[in-house]
Amino acid sequence: MNLPEPQSPTFSSLMSDIEKGNIKIPQFQRDFVWSKDKSAKLLDSIVKGYPIGTFILWKTKEELRALRNLGGLELPRTPKGDFIQYVIDGQQRLTTIFASLKGLKIQREYHEEDYSEFYVDLDAGEDEQIVLTGLDDTDNHQVIKLYDLLYGKLKTLTAYPEKLQDRIQEYKDRLNAYQFSAVLMKEAPIDVATEVFTRLNVGGKPLTIFEIMVAKTFDSKRDFDLAEKYDELISELETVDYGTVPESVVLQTISILLVKECRKKDILKLSKKR
C-alpha cells in the first residue's frame, strides 16, 4: 500500500474535482447535518485565512455505493477508468463549502435551506464575525452575498463605494488563493479505508461489517446493491415469520457457503464477483 500523501488543493481545484465527479461521498457517511450558523463560522475562518482542519481522501478505482448529489446538485459519474476520491473525513466541511460557494439549496427533513444566503460584512473588523447568515441589523450597502463576491457581475460589484470594492477584491483573492489541507490515501484496500473512517469517527457510530460490504460489493453495471437485496430477502422471509434475521447472519451464511469460513476477515475478503 502506498503511504498517505499530504495535499494542498486550492479552492478552484477542489470545486472543479467535485463538479467533474472525481470527488464523491461514500454511502456510509451520514447525512449533511451542519446548521447554517456552524457553516457560517467555517466560511468565516476561510475568509480570514484560518486553517479548518484536514480532509482525508481515499483515491481508488473501486466503485462504491456513493452519493451522486452534493448539496442538492446532481453530479456526474466519474469518467470511466479514472480514479475516484472518496471523502473519508471532512464531508460536513466539504458540503458546506461547496453548497455555499455554489449558492445551492439544502433539503432538510422538513424544510429547505438556501445556502446562497450567506453574506460578507465588508465593514467588519478581523476580530468580528465577517460571514453572516442574514441581514438583521446590518447596512445593506456594506454587505454582499458570498456568492456575488465570488461570481457577481461587474454591475453588482461597482455599485459599492470604492473603499468597499477594495475589501471585496481582498476577500475574493483570499478565497481563490486559499489552500486546503488534505491527506490522500492511494489505492488502499477498502477494509483499511473504512478502518480509518471508523477511527476518525470517534464520537459517532462505528461502521458495521454490513455497511462495509454494502460499499464494497456495489456494482452499477450489474445493478447489484447489497442493501436492497437484503431488504428484498427480509420482505420474503416476513411471509414465513422469519423477518428478523440480522444482516450479520446473512453475511455469515454467504461466507460459509462460499469459503467455508465466516470470520470478519473472511467476509471482508469476499469479492463482489463471487
VOGU-3710 file (C-alpha; in Angstrom, 3 decimals, decimal comma):
1> mnlpepqspt> 0,000/0,000/0,000  1,256/3,483/-0,843  1,870/5,836/2,060  -0,684/8,648/2,575  0,337/11,827/0,767  -0,227/15,391/2,053  -2,020/17,635/-0,445  -2,781/21,364/-0,656  -5,657/21,786/-3,139  -6,815/25,310/-3,933
11> fsslmsdiek> -10,418/26,451/-3,797  -10,799/26,264/-7,593  -9,226/22,804/-7,963  -11,340/21,374/-5,132  -14,581/22,743/-6,613  -13,580/21,524/-10,078  -12,894/17,965/-8,881  -16,316/17,814/-7,197  -18,123/19,131/-10,281  -16,342/16,641/-12,556
21> gnikipqfqr> -17,388/13,719/-10,369  -13,840/12,973/-9,195  -14,675/13,518/-5,509  -17,545/11,504/-4,017  -19,225/10,994/-0,657  -19,446/7,247/0,127  -22,848/5,954/1,213  -21,603/5,032/4,697  -21,160/8,716/5,553  -24,031/10,293/7,490
31> dfvwskdksa> -26,293/12,962/6,019  -25,266/16,610/5,957  -26,343/17,906/9,374  -24,445/21,133/9,990  -26,563/24,183/10,819  -26,185/27,418/8,866  -24,663/29,082/11,938  -21,962/26,411/12,153  -21,422/26,639/8,387  -21,037/30,430/8,660
41> klldsivkgy> -18,276/30,020/11,242  -16,396/27,674/8,898  -16,729/30,118/5,981  -15,664/32,964/8,261  -12,459/31,038/9,064  -11,715/30,550/5,357  -12,268/34,239/4,539  -9,858/35,120/7,360  -7,309/32,574/6,116  -7,544/30,380/9,209
51> pigtfilwkt> -6,934/26,599/8,967  -10,113/24,475/9,015  -8,684/21,002/9,551  -7,562/18,305/7,143  -9,647/16,390/4,610  -8,912/12,655/4,354  -9,478/11,361/0,814  -9,253/7,784/-0,414  -8,097/7,528/-4,032  -9,165/4,311/-5,761
61> keelralrnl> -10,656/2,890/-8,947  -13,016/0,760/-6,861  -16,592/1,873/-7,419  -18,534/2,071/-4,179  -22,121/2,823/-3,385  -21,738/6,609/-3,366  -23,884/9,710/-3,111  -24,016/11,384/-6,520  -25,581/14,510/-5,075  -23,671/17,017/-3,002
71> gglelprtpk> -25,623/19,879/-1,518  -28,596/19,133/-3,779  -26,593/19,319/-7,025  -26,712/16,317/-9,352  -23,091/15,454/-10,024  -21,795/13,452/-12,985  -20,419/9,944/-12,789  -16,662/9,682/-12,550  -15,222/9,282/-16,081  -14,641/5,617/-16,891
81> gdfiqyvidg> -11,149/4,435/-15,919  -10,431/7,484/-13,758  -9,599/7,335/-10,077  -12,310/8,344/-7,595  -11,509/10,255/-4,425  -13,905/9,274/-1,639  -14,212/11,626/1,324  -13,302/9,629/4,426  -13,148/12,619/6,766  -14,419/16,151/6,122
91> qqrlttifas> -17,809/15,568/4,498  -19,625/18,207/6,582  -16,972/20,842/5,866  -16,752/19,994/2,180  -20,525/20,071/1,684  -20,714/23,446/3,484  -18,022/24,935/1,241  -19,431/23,543/-1,993  -23,098/24,351/-1,275  -22,451/27,911/-0,083
101> lkglkiqrey> -19,936/28,901/-2,740  -22,218/27,486/-5,449  -25,340/29,051/-3,936  -27,238/25,754/-3,620  -30,357/24,770/-1,677  -30,020/22,087/1,005  -33,039/19,831/1,520  -33,558/19,054/5,195  -36,092/16,558/6,534  -38,923/19,085/6,862
111> heedysefyv> -37,653/22,211/5,140  -35,218/23,644/2,632  -32,296/25,935/3,440  -30,891/28,372/0,919  -27,102/28,230/1,033  -26,818/31,216/-1,268  -27,957/33,265/1,750  -24,536/33,847/3,290  -23,333/37,433/3,459  -19,956/39,100/3,916
121> dldagedeqi> -19,902/42,163/6,173  -17,452/44,479/4,393  -17,297/46,816/7,379  -16,489/44,170/9,995  -13,064/44,011/11,610  -10,861/40,910/11,533  -11,781/40,217/15,163  -15,502/40,250/14,319  -17,724/37,767/12,509  -17,319/38,570/8,795
131> vltglddtdn> -19,611/35,904/7,289  -23,277/36,270/8,307  -26,378/34,133/7,780  -28,753/37,079/7,456  -29,095/40,846/7,164  -30,516/41,693/10,598  -29,196/44,995/11,977  -26,740/45,457/9,103  -26,435/48,163/6,476  -27,284/46,544/3,138
141> hqviklydll> -24,823/48,877/1,385  -21,953/47,364/3,404  -22,912/43,720/2,957  -22,509/41,486/-0,106  -23,669/37,943/-0,761  -20,779/35,491/-0,568  -21,842/34,078/-3,934  -21,860/37,574/-5,514  -18,461/38,337/-4,005  -17,014/35,407/-5,955
151> ygklktltay> -19,145/35,367/-9,084  -21,020/38,687/-9,163  -21,258/40,683/-12,391  -19,314/43,913/-12,738  -22,511/45,948/-12,408  -23,212/44,418/-8,995  -19,698/44,991/-7,694  -19,257/48,538/-8,974  -22,421/49,603/-7,135  -20,387/49,558/-3,910
161> peklqdriqe> -18,252/52,534/-2,765  -14,624/52,363/-3,901  -13,250/51,654/-0,417  -15,558/48,645/-0,151  -14,616/47,459/-3,651  -11,044/47,130/-2,389  -12,307/44,994/0,505  -14,384/42,868/-1,909  -11,310/42,221/-4,046  -9,247/41,398/-0,959
171> ykdrlnayqf> -11,736/38,789/0,259  -12,176/37,398/-3,240  -8,405/36,974/-3,592  -8,227/35,278/-0,187  -10,877/32,739/-1,155  -9,347/31,955/-4,541  -5,856/31,591/-3,070  -6,920/29,604/-0,002  -5,107/26,257/0,200  -6,946/23,427/1,896
181> savlmkeapi> -5,127/20,731/3,819  -5,765/17,166/2,635  -4,246/13,719/3,031  -4,628/11,322/0,112  -4,738/7,568/0,741  -3,795/5,996/-2,575  -5,255/2,627/-3,587  -5,597/1,284/-0,052  -7,813/-1,812/0,436  -11,406/-0,966/1,365
191> dvatevftrl> -11,070/-2,533/4,821  -8,148/-0,168/5,536  -10,098/2,857/4,267  -13,166/2,004/6,353  -10,976/1,315/9,400  -9,520/4,823/9,008  -13,063/6,198/8,774  -14,134/4,308/11,916  -11,141/5,548/13,910  -11,697/9,138/12,820
201> nvggkpltif> -15,399/8,891/13,617  -14,672/8,542/17,345  -17,802/10,330/18,517  -20,124/8,551/16,122  -21,394/5,055/15,458  -18,659/2,728/14,133  -19,171/1,119/10,752  -20,685/-2,345/10,771  -19,281/-5,089/8,573  -22,566/-4,988/6,636
211> eimvaktfds> -22,104/-1,280/5,824  -18,572/-2,016/4,629  -19,773/-4,877/2,424  -22,609/-2,756/1,010  -19,990/-0,255/-0,136  -17,555/-2,914/-1,346  -19,981/-5,066/-3,345  -21,956/-2,288/-5,030  -21,951/-2,814/-8,802  -23,838/-0,365/-11,015
221> krdfdlaeky> -23,235/-2,371/-14,208  -24,832/-5,491/-12,739  -27,443/-3,418/-10,896  -26,404/-5,013/-7,611  -26,939/-3,269/-4,280  -26,472/-5,477/-1,216  -28,641/-3,236/0,974  -31,545/-3,507/-1,479  -31,061/-7,286/-1,833  -31,137/-7,675/1,956
231> deliseletv> -34,392/-5,681/2,166  -35,901/-7,901/-0,555  -34,823/-11,031/1,333  -36,316/-9,823/4,615  -39,584/-8,988/2,841  -39,752/-12,560/1,567  -38,848/-14,040/4,956  -41,542/-11,973/6,674  -44,151/-14,002/4,809  -42,995/-17,069/6,762
241> dygtvpesvv> -42,346/-15,237/10,051  -38,552/-15,044/9,670  -38,310/-11,309/9,042  -35,912/-10,620/11,920  -32,789/-12,294/10,507  -29,883/-9,880/11,259  -27,685/-8,505/8,491  -24,634/-10,156/10,052  -26,231/-13,621/9,910  -26,940/-13,214/6,208
251> lqtisillvk> -23,304/-12,270/5,567  -22,008/-15,156/7,673  -24,218/-17,601/5,783  -23,000/-16,344/2,412  -19,381/-16,563/3,587  -19,802/-20,162/4,823  -21,330/-21,183/1,505  -18,534/-19,555/-0,497  -15,361/-20,099/1,554  -16,439/-22,391/4,445
261> ecrkkdilkl> -15,474/-19,689/6,989  -17,421/-16,753/8,473  -14,950/-14,651/10,480  -14,879/-10,900/9,859  -11,633/-11,133/7,904  -13,126/-13,905/5,728  -16,221/-11,839/4,940  -14,149/-8,763/4,093  -12,097/-10,798/1,603  -15,189/-11,811/-0,377
271> skkr> -15,122/-10,409/-3,895  -18,125/-8,720/-5,465  -17,659/-11,038/-8,450  -18,472/-14,046/-6,309
//
